[in-house]
Amino acid sequence: MTIEERIQALRKEKGLSQEQFADTLGVSRQAVSKWEMGQSMPEIEKLIAMSQLFGVTIDYILKGETPPATNENERRRAASRKVGGQVVSAVAGMLLLMAVIASLGQLTDKGVTFTMIHGLILESVGLMILLVGWFIAGNRAPSKPLFVVNILLAGILPALVLSQVIMGYKLNGLPTLTLLSAAISIGIYVVLCGAVIYFAVIRRK
């Protein structure tokens, strides 16, 4: 593993984006990007700051010498947090899928109709569980593909509800779909999901 690869690996294990890492060290994001691409080397004071931030020696950053056992334990804990976050995110994904299927499919139990409002309530629970997984993993998506799938599922009902509200339809039954309402739903869906995925995944490299 090269110096640039070690710096990038340590940053990601700490759960920091390039921007957050740069702010911590008092440099620009472009400087961090150059370090991680091997285009430049950090100054000695920045290496000292990195060693303190990551809990490793400067020799480890520069030469790849085995870090202390305490740092190995921290890495194991980080791996455990990531796995825990993935499990919680998977549970959240199942709840979000159930919310969409139940509300759009109008599942009933003893004559009580499962409407879009009920679906939104169930989806809210799923999103809260998703946030728990985010925090368990260290304030980042434990699995980017799984997180993206969850967001794509979570965006369906809000987009439909907002389009129904805009069109003046009631929310106590199946959504009333016309060409216009479908276009509005798709537009809202793309904007909502696109914004969340950009800021939570793409921008946080």
Summary of the structure (lengths in Angstrom):
residues: 205
radius of gyration: 22.3
end to end distance: 19.6
largest distance: 70.7
contacts: 613
relative contact order: 0.09
helix: 73%
strand: 2%
